[in-house]
Amino acid sequence: MFPQIPSDASERPVLVIGAAGVDMVGVLTQPAEKGKSNLARNRFSYGGVARNVAENLARLGQPVSLITAAGGDHLGKEMLEYTRACGVDISGSLQVQGYSTASYLAIYDSSGKLEMAVEDMEVLRAITPAILKANAHRFEEASLVFVDANLSPAALKTVFSLAKKARIPVCADTTSPALAERLLPYLSSLFLLTANSAEASVLCGHDPEVTERSSALEAARCLVDRDTEIAIITLAQFGVCYATPEVSGHVPAVRTKIIDPTGAGDALTASVLFGLTNQIPLDECIRLGVTAASLVLKHKGTVFPGLSLERLYDELAL
C-alpha cells in the first residue's frame, strides 16, 4: 500500500532532492558542420532537474524545499540565491568547497532535437546518506518527496528509507537513459515516475525503442505492472501517455514553435505534482503539465518566469 498524499499537502512543502546547476544551450540555426564553428542561438540559465522542478513549484504557489549541492564558486552562490529569490527554501542545500557547480551543455538542431549534450555533476557526490539523514526532519514535514536520478545509488536508497519512515510518497524523474537504471530497484516504491521515451525503453527493456503513442502506453502499463502507482511517458511532439492501475490515457502536445526545449519535461513534472498536492484529478494534472511544457518550449530559458495556475488554465491543453 503506497503512502497517500496528505489531505493538507497544499500547505506542506514538497521536498525536492537532486541536481542544480547552470545550463548552457545552443540551438543551431542551420545544419551542423563538424569541426567548424556553427551559427546558433545561445543562452545561459540556471537549471538541473530538481532545481527546475522546485522553481516551477514555487512559481505555482506550492511550498517547496530543495536539497542540492552547489560548488564553492560564485556561480553556485548566485544560483542558490536566485533559487531562494524564486520562493524555494534552500536551507537544506550545500555549497561545497573544492567542487565546481554542476553544469550542462546542450546543442539542439533547429527543430529542437538534441544533437549532443555533456554534463558535469560531480558535486552531487556531496549529497551523501549522512547529509540526507541530517535532514530527516524535512521528510517529516513534507507532503511528498521528488528525486531525480542524478543522486548516487546510496543516496537514493537513503531517500526511499527516510520517506518510508515518514510515510510520504516518493516521486521521481529518470533524468537520462544512462541514469534510468538507478531507479529499477524502486519501481514498486514509486508513487509517480516520469520518463521520456528513451528512458522508458531502458526501464521496460523495450526493443525496438518506445517511439509513439501505442508503445508509450504499453511502457506506462509495464511500469504500473511493476507496481509504480502513476507512470508518465513523454513523447515530445506526440504528447504524453500515462497509466495507473485503474486508467490509462494520452494527451496530445500543444502545437507551438520550439525556441528552446530544455526544461519542458521539468515544468510538466512540477505541474503534475502541484495538481496532485491540490487534489486535482490526474487527467487534468496531465493537461496542466503539457500546457506548462508548451510555455517553456516557446521561451528562451529553462523555466517560464510567468508560470502560474491562472496562466495554465488560460492556455489549458484539451
C-alpha positions as CSV (number, residue, x, y, z in Angstrom):
1,M,0.0,0.0,0.0
2,F,1.5,3.3,-1.1
3,P,1.6,6.2,1.4
4,Q,-1.1,8.7,0.3
5,I,-0.6,12.4,-0.4
6,P,-1.8,14.0,2.9
7,S,-5.1,16.0,2.8
8,D,-3.2,19.1,3.8
9,A,-0.5,18.7,1.1
10,S,-1.1,22.1,-0.4
11,E,0.1,23.7,2.8
12,R,3.1,21.4,3.4
13,P,6.3,21.6,1.4
14,V,7.2,19.3,-1.4
15,L,10.8,18.1,-0.7
16,V,12.9,18.1,-3.9
17,I,16.3,16.4,-3.9
18,G,18.8,16.3,-6.7
19,A,20.6,18.3,-9.3
20,A,21.0,22.1,-9.6
21,G,23.5,23.7,-12.0
22,V,24.0,26.0,-14.9
23,D,22.6,25.3,-18.3
24,M,24.4,26.4,-21.5
25,V,22.2,25.7,-24.5
26,G,22.8,26.3,-28.2
27,V,20.1,26.0,-30.8
28,L,21.6,25.7,-34.3
29,T,20.2,28.0,-37.0
30,Q,21.5,25.8,-39.8
31,P,22.7,22.2,-40.3
32,A,25.8,21.5,-38.2
33,E,29.2,21.1,-39.7
34,K,31.6,19.0,-37.6
35,G,35.0,20.5,-36.9
36,K,33.7,24.1,-37.6
37,S,32.1,26.9,-35.6
38,N,28.4,26.9,-36.2
39,L,25.8,29.7,-36.0
40,A,23.3,29.2,-33.2
41,R,21.1,31.0,-30.6
42,N,23.0,30.5,-27.3
43,R,21.7,31.1,-23.8
44,F,22.8,30.6,-20.2
45,S,20.4,29.9,-17.3
46,Y,20.2,28.1,-14.0
47,G,19.0,24.5,-14.4
48,G,19.2,21.0,-13.1
49,V,16.2,18.7,-12.9
50,A,15.5,19.0,-9.2
51,R,16.1,22.8,-9.1
52,N,13.9,23.3,-12.2
53,V,11.1,21.3,-10.6
54,A,11.5,23.2,-7.3
55,E,11.4,26.6,-9.1
56,N,8.3,25.7,-11.1
57,L,6.5,24.5,-7.9
58,A,7.4,27.8,-6.2
59,R,6.1,29.8,-9.1
60,L,2.8,27.9,-8.9
61,G,2.5,28.8,-5.2
62,Q,3.4,25.4,-3.7
63,P,5.7,25.5,-0.6
64,V,8.9,23.7,-1.6
65,S,12.2,22.8,0.0
66,L,15.3,21.9,-2.1
67,I,18.2,19.7,-1.1
68,T,21.0,20.1,-3.6
69,A,24.8,20.7,-3.8
70,A,26.4,23.6,-5.5
71,G,30.1,24.2,-5.9
72,G,32.1,26.6,-3.8
73,D,32.3,29.1,-6.7
74,H,30.5,32.4,-7.4
75,L,28.1,30.5,-9.8
76,G,27.0,28.2,-7.0
77,K,26.4,31.1,-4.7
78,E,24.4,33.1,-7.3
79,M,22.4,30.1,-8.4
80,L,21.3,29.3,-4.9
81,E,20.4,32.9,-4.2
82,Y,18.4,33.1,-7.4
83,T,16.5,29.9,-6.5
84,R,15.8,31.3,-3.0
85,A,14.5,34.5,-4.5
86,C,12.1,32.5,-6.6
87,G,10.5,31.2,-3.4
88,V,12.3,28.0,-2.8
89,D,13.5,27.1,0.7
90,I,17.3,26.3,0.1
91,S,18.2,26.0,3.8
92,G,18.9,22.3,3.3
93,S,21.2,22.8,0.3
94,L,25.0,22.8,0.4
95,Q,27.8,24.9,-1.1
96,V,30.8,22.6,-1.3
97,Q,34.4,23.9,-1.5
98,G,36.7,22.0,-3.9
99,Y,33.9,21.3,-6.4
100,S,32.6,23.3,-9.4
101,T,28.9,23.9,-9.6
102,A,27.2,21.4,-11.8
103,S,26.9,22.3,-15.5
104,Y,25.0,21.0,-18.6
105,L,26.0,21.9,-22.1
106,A,23.5,21.0,-24.9
107,I,23.3,21.6,-28.6
108,Y,20.0,21.2,-30.4
109,D,19.2,21.3,-34.1
110,S,16.8,24.0,-35.5
111,S,13.8,21.6,-34.9
112,G,14.6,21.2,-31.2
113,K,16.1,17.7,-31.5
114,L,19.1,17.1,-29.2
115,E,22.3,16.7,-31.1
116,M,24.7,16.3,-28.2
117,A,24.9,17.1,-24.5
118,V,27.7,17.0,-21.9
119,E,27.4,17.4,-18.2
120,D,29.5,17.7,-15.0
121,M,27.6,16.5,-11.9
122,E,30.5,15.6,-9.7
123,V,29.4,18.0,-7.0
124,L,26.3,15.9,-6.3
125,R,28.5,13.3,-4.7
126,A,28.3,15.6,-1.7
127,I,24.7,14.6,-1.2
128,T,25.6,11.6,1.0
129,P,23.4,9.3,3.1
130,A,24.7,11.2,6.2
131,I,23.6,14.6,4.7
132,L,20.2,13.2,4.0
133,K,19.8,11.7,7.4
134,A,20.7,15.1,8.9
135,N,17.7,16.4,7.0
136,A,15.3,13.7,8.2
137,H,13.1,16.4,9.8
138,R,12.4,17.8,6.3
139,F,10.9,14.4,5.3
140,E,8.7,14.5,8.4
141,E,7.4,18.0,7.4
142,A,6.9,17.3,3.7
143,S,3.8,16.2,1.8
144,L,5.9,14.1,-0.7
145,V,9.4,13.7,-1.9
146,F,10.6,14.2,-5.5
147,V,14.1,13.0,-6.6
148,D,16.0,12.9,-9.9
149,A,18.2,10.0,-10.8
150,N,21.4,12.1,-10.6
151,L,21.6,11.0,-7.0
152,S,24.1,8.2,-6.2
153,P,22.7,4.7,-5.6
154,A,23.5,5.1,-1.9
155,A,21.7,8.5,-1.7
156,L,18.7,7.1,-3.5
157,K,18.5,4.2,-1.1
158,T,18.5,6.6,1.8
159,V,15.8,8.8,0.3
160,F,13.4,5.8,0.0
161,S,14.2,4.7,3.5
162,L,13.6,8.1,5.1
163,A,10.4,8.6,3.0
164,K,9.1,5.2,4.2
165,K,9.8,6.2,7.8
166,A,8.0,9.5,7.3
167,R,5.1,7.7,5.5
168,I,5.1,10.0,2.5
169,P,5.1,9.2,-1.2
170,V,8.2,9.3,-3.4
171,C,8.1,10.6,-7.0
172,A,11.0,10.5,-9.4
173,D,12.3,11.5,-12.8
174,T,14.6,9.1,-14.7
175,T,16.7,12.1,-15.9
176,S,18.5,10.3,-18.7
177,P,18.8,6.9,-20.3
178,A,22.2,6.3,-18.7
179,L,20.8,7.1,-15.2
180,A,17.3,5.5,-15.5
181,E,18.6,2.1,-14.3
182,R,19.3,3.6,-10.9
183,L,15.5,3.6,-10.3
184,L,14.9,0.0,-11.3
185,P,15.1,-1.3,-7.7
186,Y,12.5,1.2,-6.6
187,L,9.7,0.9,-9.2
188,S,7.4,-0.8,-6.7
189,S,8.1,2.0,-4.2
190,L,7.3,4.9,-6.5
191,F,4.1,6.8,-6.3
192,L,4.8,8.7,-9.6
193,L,7.5,8.2,-12.2
194,T,8.2,10.5,-15.2
195,A,10.4,9.3,-18.1
196,N,10.9,10.2,-21.8
197,S,10.6,7.6,-24.5
198,A,14.3,6.6,-24.4
199,E,14.3,6.3,-20.6
200,A,11.1,4.3,-20.6
201,S,12.7,1.9,-23.1
202,V,15.5,1.3,-20.6
203,L,13.2,0.6,-17.7
204,C,10.9,-1.7,-19.6
205,G,13.5,-3.4,-21.8
206,H,11.7,-2.3,-25.0
207,D,13.3,-3.3,-28.3
208,P,12.6,-1.5,-30.6
209,E,12.6,1.7,-28.6
210,V,9.4,3.4,-27.4
211,T,8.7,6.0,-30.1
212,E,5.0,6.6,-30.5
213,R,1.6,6.5,-28.7
214,S,0.9,2.8,-28.6
215,S,4.4,1.8,-27.4
216,A,4.4,4.6,-24.8
217,L,1.1,3.4,-23.4
218,E,2.5,-0.1,-23.3
219,A,5.5,1.2,-21.4
220,A,3.4,3.1,-19.0
221,R,1.3,0.0,-18.3
222,C,4.6,-2.0,-18.0
223,L,5.7,0.3,-15.2
224,V,2.4,0.1,-13.4
225,D,2.6,-3.7,-13.7
226,R,5.8,-3.4,-11.8
227,D,3.8,-1.6,-9.1
228,T,4.6,2.0,-9.8
229,E,1.3,3.9,-8.9
230,I,1.4,6.5,-11.7
231,A,3.6,6.3,-14.8
232,I,4.0,9.2,-17.2
233,I,5.9,8.8,-20.5
234,T,6.7,12.0,-22.5
235,L,6.8,11.8,-26.3
236,A,8.0,15.3,-27.3
237,Q,5.8,16.5,-30.2
238,F,3.5,13.4,-29.8
239,G,2.4,14.4,-26.3
240,V,2.2,12.4,-23.1
241,C,1.0,8.9,-22.2
242,Y,0.1,7.9,-18.7
243,A,-1.2,4.9,-16.7
244,T,-2.4,4.0,-13.2
245,P,-3.7,0.6,-12.0
246,E,-7.2,1.9,-13.0
247,V,-6.8,4.1,-16.1
248,S,-4.5,5.0,-18.9
249,G,-4.6,7.8,-21.5
250,H,-2.9,10.1,-23.9
251,V,-2.8,13.9,-24.0
252,P,-1.6,15.5,-27.3
253,A,1.2,18.0,-27.3
254,V,0.3,21.7,-27.7
255,R,1.4,22.8,-31.2
256,T,3.9,25.6,-30.8
257,K,7.1,26.9,-32.2
258,I,10.0,25.4,-30.3
259,I,12.5,28.0,-29.3
260,D,14.3,26.1,-26.5
261,P,13.2,22.6,-25.3
262,T,15.4,22.4,-22.2
263,G,13.3,22.2,-19.0
264,A,10.0,21.4,-20.7
265,G,9.8,18.0,-19.0
266,D,10.6,19.5,-15.6
267,A,7.7,22.0,-16.0
268,L,5.4,19.1,-16.8
269,T,6.5,17.1,-13.8
270,A,6.2,20.1,-11.4
271,S,2.7,21.0,-12.7
272,V,1.5,17.4,-12.2
273,L,3.0,17.3,-8.7
274,F,1.3,20.6,-7.9
275,G,-2.0,19.3,-9.2
276,L,-1.8,16.1,-7.2
277,T,-1.0,18.0,-3.9
278,N,-4.0,20.2,-4.6
279,Q,-6.4,17.3,-5.2
280,I,-6.8,17.9,-8.9
281,P,-7.9,14.8,-11.0
282,L,-4.9,13.1,-12.7
283,D,-6.1,13.6,-16.3
284,E,-6.4,17.4,-15.6
285,C,-3.0,17.3,-13.9
286,I,-1.5,15.9,-17.1
287,R,-3.2,18.5,-19.2
288,L,-1.8,21.2,-16.9
289,G,1.6,19.6,-17.3
290,V,1.5,19.5,-21.0
291,T,0.5,23.2,-21.1
292,A,3.3,24.1,-18.8
293,A,5.8,22.3,-21.0
294,S,4.5,24.3,-24.1
295,L,5.2,27.5,-22.3
296,V,8.8,26.5,-21.7
297,L,9.2,25.3,-25.3
298,K,8.5,28.8,-26.7
299,H,10.6,30.6,-24.0
300,K,14.3,31.1,-24.2
301,G,15.2,29.6,-20.8
302,T,14.8,26.6,-18.6
303,V,11.8,27.9,-16.5
304,F,9.0,30.1,-17.8
305,P,9.0,33.1,-15.4
306,G,5.3,33.9,-15.9
307,L,4.2,30.5,-14.8
308,S,1.0,30.5,-12.6
309,L,-2.0,28.3,-12.2
310,E,-4.1,31.0,-13.8
311,R,-1.8,31.1,-16.9
312,L,-2.0,27.3,-17.2
313,Y,-5.8,27.3,-17.2
314,D,-5.9,30.2,-19.7
315,E,-3.9,28.0,-22.1
316,L,-5.0,24.6,-20.9
317,A,-4.3,21.7,-23.3
318,L,-7.5,20.0,-24.3
